Amino acid sequence: MNHETQPRLLDVTETTHRTSLRKTKLYELINAGELRPIKLGRKTVFSEQEVNQWIEKQIANRAGA
């Protein structure tokens, strides 16, 4: 697997920036099963691909779409 095809992981700060959500709402989405974190020791990260899919789903589900 070359570097360009490797999955990219986003930390909580980058995920909140990407989604425009606060940490509290991010953790609500985790508890609701909408976003699935990856634990690396004490660090919580997210799959960039899954975050992008979640964003696309929000766009597709908006009113009038």
N, C-alpha and C positions, 0 to 999 in steps of 0.2 A: 504494500500500500504506500503510495507516495505521499508527500507532505500535503499536497493540494486536495487529496481525497480523504484525508483523515478527519474524523468528526471533530468539530471544535466545541469546546466547553466554555460556557459563560458563567462568571461568578454572579453573585446576587446583585451587586451594584450594576454590572453591565446589563443584567436581565431587567432590572427596574428601569434603566435608561431605554432599553429596546422597547419595552411594553408601555412605558409612561405610567407605571404603577408605583405606588409606595410599597415599602417592604411589608407592611401589614396586609395589604391586599394580596400581594404575592403569596404570602403564607396562607391566606384564606383559600386561594386557588389550589395550593398544594394540598391543604386539608380536604378540599372538595374533590380532589383527584383530577383537576383540570391540567395541572402542570406537575411533572414528575421530577423531583430533584435527584441528583446523584451525590452521595456522600463520599468524600475523599478525606478520610480521617475526620477532622473537625470542620473541614471546609464543605460548603454546599455549592454545587455547580449545576448547570442545566445544559442539556444538549442544544446547541444553536439551531439545529434542524427542527427539534421539537418546539422551541420557542417561536421560530419562524412559522411553523405550521399553526400554532395557536393564534398568532397574529393574523394569518390568512383566514382562519376560521372566524375570527371576530369581524373581519372585513366582510366576509361572505354572509354572516348572520345579521348584519346591521339592517335596520329598517329601510325598506325600499330597494334592497339589493336583489 
